[in-house]
Each structure stands twice: as structure tokens, then as C-alpha cells.
Amino acid sequence: MAPPPRRLVVLARWPAPGRCKRRLAASCGSASAAAAVQHALTLHTLAAARAGAAAAGAQLWLAVDGLGERARRRWGAQLGGPICIGQGGGSLGTRLQRQWRQAFGAGAAQVVLIGSDLPRLEAADLTAAFEALERRPLVLGPALDGGYWLIGLNRNGFARAGAQLVAGMPWGGPQVLASTLSAASGCGLELELLRRQGDLDQRSDLAPWQGRPR
């Protein structure tokens, strides 16, 4: 059976105290609390991702940082059975490229990558991303901090500019989106932007999330 032409990849970190959400832990003074927030965010992201992937006819993968193969399989089973793989080493750009190469090499036509720190993520955001890739080779979800919360490419976009979009990016800084837009323009890639939203990194970021379903 041929693989689905669309793949949605959630990049997540194992929610262990001291190994995730370090900026949140520093701002609230508790690694355990930060890990609990990371776990809740991962569950929320996967719920939205399952719904979005089902609506878009996409295959859902979970790319994990911080666990070996056997532990990934156990965690994947606990999370409801998404296809669970490792992110591998290197910079964020290297890890993003690795996911694209694997997916396109396996026959995918469109690949959307998201993180797991998105308290306002909805399934509709993900279906909109795949719909955008029917019209344009690149889709981005702008983040409030100057980065992006989603990046997606179709096969043509990856062939033309996959590496250039993530090479040498100032990850974690406020110029990531602007630098990516500049790289896309330099490669002649047309793109679509989704709605702007924020991730959750600081104690103050928790306020809008209070009372939301976990």
C-alpha cells in the first residue's frame, strides 16, 4: 500500500524534569512544574494533530528528543500510538531537514512540521497548512516572538530550497521568521502565512492557558 501523500510531524521532547522547558523552569523556579506543563502541552498538541491529520488525510508522526528507541516505543504507545521516531542530533535546522528527507524519501508529497509548545493550536490550523501547500510550495505559521510555530513544504519546495530555509538560522532569536522569509524570497519560493500565535516558554505565558482543557 502506498504511503499517504501528506505527513504531519510533531517534534517533541521527553517531559522529564531538568530536560525540557528550561526557560519556563528558570522563570517559575521549578523543573518539575515545567515538565508537567510540557507533558500537558504534548497531549494537547497531539489531540489537535490527530484531528488535523485525520481531516487532511495525513499520516501523523512523533519525532522525539531525549529517549532511546525502546523508550520511544513505550511512550508512543502511552500517547495513543502515533508513529514514533527519534529526532537525531544536530541543530534544529539539521533536525528539520532530517524529517523532510525521511518523509519525502518515503514518498510524501507534503510535509508539515510543528513543535509541541502551542497552547492555542487547533486542528483547523493544520488543515489550513496542508491546503496552503496545494497552492504554494511553502507555508509558515508566524510566532509572536519573531520565529515560527509551523513550517511546511511540498515536494517541489523541498527540492528547490529545503536546506536554504533552515541553514544558519539564528534559532531562538527574534529574527528567525524574517530570515526565513528572506531565504524563501532568495530561492524564489512563494509562500502562505497562517495565523500568528505564541508558544509557551515563560511563566507569564501561562496566563492565557489557565482554565484551558488539558
C-alpha positions as CSV (number, residue, x, y, z in Angstrom):
1,M,0.0,0.0,0.0
2,A,1.4,3.4,-0.9
3,P,2.1,5.8,2.0
4,P,-0.3,8.8,2.5
5,P,0.9,11.8,0.4
6,R,0.8,14.0,3.4
7,R,2.8,13.7,6.6
8,L,2.4,15.8,9.8
9,V,5.4,15.6,12.2
10,V,5.2,16.8,15.8
11,L,8.6,17.4,17.2
12,A,8.5,16.8,21.0
13,R,10.9,16.5,23.9
14,W,10.5,13.8,26.6
15,P,8.9,15.8,29.5
16,A,11.4,14.9,32.2
17,P,12.3,17.5,34.9
18,G,15.5,19.3,34.0
19,R,15.4,18.1,30.4
20,C,12.6,20.2,28.9
21,K,11.2,23.7,29.1
22,R,14.3,25.1,30.7
23,R,13.3,28.7,30.1
24,L,9.9,28.0,31.8
25,A,11.7,26.2,34.7
26,A,14.0,29.1,35.2
27,S,11.2,31.7,35.2
28,C,8.9,29.7,37.6
29,G,11.7,28.1,39.7
30,S,10.5,24.5,39.3
31,A,11.8,21.9,36.9
32,S,9.0,19.5,37.9
33,A,6.3,22.1,37.2
34,A,7.9,22.9,33.8
35,A,7.9,19.2,33.0
36,A,4.2,18.9,33.9
37,V,3.4,21.8,31.6
38,Q,5.4,20.2,28.8
39,H,3.5,16.9,29.2
40,A,0.2,18.7,29.1
41,L,1.2,20.7,26.1
42,T,2.3,17.5,24.3
43,L,-1.1,15.9,25.0
44,H,-2.9,19.0,23.7
45,T,-0.7,19.2,20.6
46,L,-1.2,15.5,19.8
47,A,-5.0,15.8,20.2
48,A,-5.1,18.7,17.7
49,A,-2.6,16.9,15.4
50,R,-4.7,13.7,15.3
51,A,-7.8,15.6,14.4
52,G,-6.0,17.8,11.9
53,A,-4.2,14.8,10.3
54,A,-7.5,12.8,10.0
55,A,-9.2,15.8,8.4
56,A,-6.3,16.3,5.9
57,G,-5.7,12.7,5.1
58,A,-2.2,12.9,6.6
59,Q,-0.1,10.4,8.5
60,L,0.9,11.5,12.0
61,W,4.5,11.0,13.2
62,L,6.0,12.0,16.5
63,A,9.7,12.8,16.4
64,V,11.1,12.6,20.0
65,D,14.2,14.1,21.5
66,G,15.6,12.6,24.8
67,L,14.6,9.0,24.6
68,G,16.1,5.8,23.1
69,E,14.3,3.5,20.7
70,R,12.6,1.2,23.2
71,A,11.5,4.1,25.5
72,R,10.1,5.9,22.4
73,R,8.0,2.9,21.5
74,R,6.7,2.7,25.1
75,W,5.9,6.5,25.2
76,G,4.3,6.4,21.8
77,A,2.0,3.5,22.9
78,Q,1.1,5.5,26.1
79,L,0.3,8.5,23.9
80,G,-2.1,6.5,21.7
81,G,0.1,5.1,19.1
82,P,1.5,7.8,16.8
83,I,4.4,6.6,14.6
84,C,7.3,7.4,17.0
85,I,10.9,8.1,15.8
86,G,14.0,9.9,17.1
87,Q,14.9,13.5,16.0
88,G,18.5,12.7,15.8
89,G,21.3,15.0,16.7
90,G,22.4,18.4,15.4
91,S,20.9,21.9,15.3
92,L,17.2,22.5,14.9
93,G,17.8,23.1,11.2
94,T,19.6,19.8,10.9
95,R,16.7,18.0,12.6
96,L,14.1,19.7,10.5
97,Q,15.9,18.7,7.3
98,R,16.2,15.2,8.6
99,Q,12.4,14.9,8.9
100,W,11.9,16.3,5.4
101,R,14.4,14.0,3.8
102,Q,12.9,11.0,5.5
103,A,9.3,11.9,4.6
104,F,9.9,12.9,1.0
105,G,12.2,10.0,0.5
106,A,9.4,7.7,1.6
107,G,7.0,9.2,-0.9
108,A,5.3,12.0,0.8
109,A,4.1,15.0,-1.3
110,Q,3.6,17.4,1.5
111,V,5.3,17.6,4.9
112,V,4.2,19.9,7.8
113,L,6.4,20.2,10.9
114,I,5.2,21.6,14.3
115,G,6.5,21.8,17.8
116,S,4.7,20.8,21.0
117,D,4.6,24.2,22.8
118,L,1.4,25.5,21.3
119,P,-1.5,26.0,23.8
120,R,-3.8,27.6,21.2
121,L,-3.2,25.1,18.4
122,E,-6.3,23.8,16.7
123,A,-6.9,21.1,14.1
124,A,-8.1,23.8,11.6
125,D,-4.6,25.3,11.7
126,L,-3.1,22.1,10.4
127,T,-5.7,21.5,7.7
128,A,-5.1,25.1,6.6
129,A,-1.4,24.4,6.3
130,F,-2.0,21.4,4.0
131,E,-4.5,23.3,1.9
132,A,-1.9,26.1,1.5
133,L,0.7,23.5,0.2
134,E,-1.7,22.7,-2.6
135,R,-1.3,26.3,-3.8
136,R,2.2,27.3,-2.7
137,P,5.5,25.3,-2.1
138,L,6.0,26.8,1.4
139,V,3.7,27.6,4.4
140,L,4.7,29.2,7.7
141,G,2.9,29.9,11.0
142,P,4.3,33.1,12.4
143,A,5.1,33.2,16.1
144,L,4.6,36.2,18.4
145,D,8.3,36.0,19.4
146,G,9.6,36.5,15.8
147,G,10.0,32.8,15.0
148,Y,7.5,30.4,13.5
149,W,5.4,27.7,15.1
150,L,4.9,25.7,11.9
151,I,6.8,25.1,8.7
152,G,5.6,23.0,5.8
153,L,6.9,22.2,2.3
154,N,5.6,20.3,-0.7
155,R,8.0,18.2,-2.7
156,N,8.8,20.9,-5.2
157,G,9.6,23.4,-2.4
158,F,11.9,21.0,-0.7
159,A,13.8,20.2,-3.9
160,R,14.2,23.9,-4.6
161,A,15.1,25.3,-1.2
162,G,14.8,22.9,1.7
163,A,18.3,23.3,3.1
164,Q,18.5,27.1,2.4
165,L,15.4,27.7,4.5
166,V,17.0,26.4,7.7
167,A,20.7,26.7,7.2
168,G,22.4,29.2,9.5
169,M,19.2,30.4,11.2
170,P,19.5,32.3,14.4
171,W,17.4,29.8,16.3
172,G,15.7,31.1,19.4
173,G,16.1,34.7,18.4
174,P,13.5,37.3,17.1
175,Q,14.8,37.3,13.5
176,V,14.0,33.6,12.6
177,L,10.8,34.4,10.7
178,A,12.4,37.4,8.9
179,S,15.5,35.4,8.0
180,T,13.3,32.5,6.7
181,L,11.2,34.9,4.6
182,S,14.4,36.4,3.1
183,A,15.7,32.9,2.3
184,A,12.5,31.9,0.7
185,S,12.5,35.1,-1.4
186,G,16.1,34.5,-2.5
187,C,15.1,31.0,-3.7
188,G,12.0,32.3,-5.5
189,L,9.6,30.4,-3.3
190,E,6.1,31.7,-3.0
191,L,4.5,31.1,0.4
192,E,1.5,31.5,2.6
193,L,1.3,32.6,6.2
194,L,-1.1,31.1,8.7
195,R,-2.4,33.0,11.8
196,R,0.1,34.3,14.3
197,Q,0.2,32.6,17.7
198,G,2.6,32.2,20.5
199,D,4.3,29.2,22.2
200,L,4.8,28.8,25.9
201,D,8.3,29.5,27.3
202,Q,8.0,31.8,30.3
203,R,5.8,31.9,33.5
204,S,3.9,34.9,32.1
205,D,3.0,32.7,29.0
206,L,0.9,30.5,31.3
207,A,-1.8,33.1,31.9
208,P,-3.7,32.8,28.6
209,W,-3.6,29.0,29.1
210,Q,-5.3,28.9,32.5
211,G,-8.5,27.0,32.5
212,R,-8.0,25.5,29.0
213,P,-8.6,21.8,28.7
214,R,-5.5,19.7,29.2
